Amino acid sequence: MEAMRKGAREFGLNVSASRLTTGNHRLYETLERELAEFFGVQSAILVSCGYAANLVATEIFARNASHLLIDEKAHASVQDAARYFNGPIIRFRHQDSDHVDRLVKKLGPASAPLLLTDGMFSQNGSIPPLKRFLDVLPARGMILVDDAHAAGVLGKNGCGSIEHCEMPRTRFVQCITLSKAFGVYGGAVLGRENLARDAAIRSRWFSGNTPMPLPLASAALESLRVFRSDQSLRQRLVWNVDYVKSKLRGRGFPVADTPSPIISFAPETQSQATRLKRRLLSREVYPSLIKYPGGPPLGNFRFALSSEHSRRQLDLLITALSSD
Ligand SMILES: Cc1ncc(COP(=O)(O)O)c(C=O)c1O
């Protein structure tokens, strides 16, 4: 908050123009350098939000692609991003690398598909088989990962799903949001060198949009500094996820054995949903029953754990979910 106030006092709110005209600012360039350094990529470009990061990345990378392969359950922003492609768009079954393999065999080894997927699916926290996708793609194939939920969460250093899968970054482009783990607002595309040059040439979104407000860029720089200097944040998150998942598993509650902080399940009947809602509320847990497009008809109960949840809060969730 102080970094945001300081940013506002020193620089004002808004640059009132796109970066390619008169709206560039050293804060943006510093933040891009810091993001590239933290995520271990050659370059990063800031975009005004995570939704737009997928659009801009697709505008840049789909130019060289022969086909777009997209997970049927990819986030709305990824589905919208696919519209920026002028060639054939092929949907593959959710997280199904065998299906991708069969599709790619039909396209042939000379094809250059761009595969679009979330790095962690928000509905249930599942993580796609990125390594297997890369194995079955032809040599010129690339993967665009929407890491809105995985950045700052997955991987040894919190760099996201690519780090979690221990993959080299050469054939990946990673899109992130600054609005979730980093707690601010804004988005970024991370990848090979010269992204800014390519975005200026290829992305109408990037060249025509006013960048994120300066106080937010200032806050994002501070958020990244805190994230890098305070290892205990991620340690607490890992501990909390482990604690809740192992306790729930011990009580026979089905939870995936992944480092994802999202716990989700679909109620089978309306009365089960109503009973659980009441029980959660009586234990001070917000009963977040969310209806996702294409998801189960009654919706998913979905809980996102944070490094800042107290042990008491975690225990309230565990008892609410596992007592019947
Ligand atoms: C998977 C995913 N991608 C992209 C976004 C968009 O990010 P932003 O809210 O920063 O635009 C979201 C949502 O908030 C999301 O859940």
The ligand as an ORCA input file, in Angstrom:
! r2SCAN-3c Opt
* xyz 0 1
  C      -6.980    -18.624    -15.571
  C      -7.108    -17.139    -15.633
  N      -6.504    -16.469    -16.639
  C      -6.589    -15.138    -16.754
  C      -7.298    -14.396    -15.831
  C      -7.391    -12.915    -16.020
  O      -6.520    -12.228    -15.181
  P      -6.835    -10.691    -14.791
  O      -7.931    -10.770    -13.783
  O      -5.556    -10.156    -14.273
  O      -7.288    -10.024    -16.032
  C      -7.953    -15.046    -14.783
  C      -8.750    -14.318    -13.783
  O      -8.843    -13.626    -13.072
  C      -7.851    -16.447    -14.658
  O      -8.453    -17.101    -13.673
*
